[in-house]
Amino acid sequence: MPQVAKISGKGQVTVPVSIRRLLGAEPGDRLIWEITEDGSVVVRREREIDVDYLSAIARTLSEWDSKEDDRTFR
C-alpha cells in the first residue's frame, strides 16, 4: 500500500511509521537515497560499520603490502 509524506518548506519529510518499522529505522538513524537507472528512488537504512571486524581483517591484508605486489598491481 502506498505511503504519502509531505515535504516541508525546509525540505524535510516525516517517514511514515510503517516504513520506519519496515526499515528498522529509529531516531538518529541515517537513510540512504539512491536513484535507479529508471529514475525511481530506493531508500534504505544505513548499516553501522563494525569497527572491530574491520580492524581484525585489516591485519590480514598486510601479506599483500610489498613493493613486489605494488609493481604487480600496477
Secondary structure as UniProt FT lines:
FT   TURN            9..10
FT   HELIX           17..23
FT   TURN            27..28
FT   STRAND          31..35
FT   TURN            37..38
FT   STRAND          41..45
FT   HELIX           51..58
FT   HELIX           59..64
FT   HELIX           67..73
//
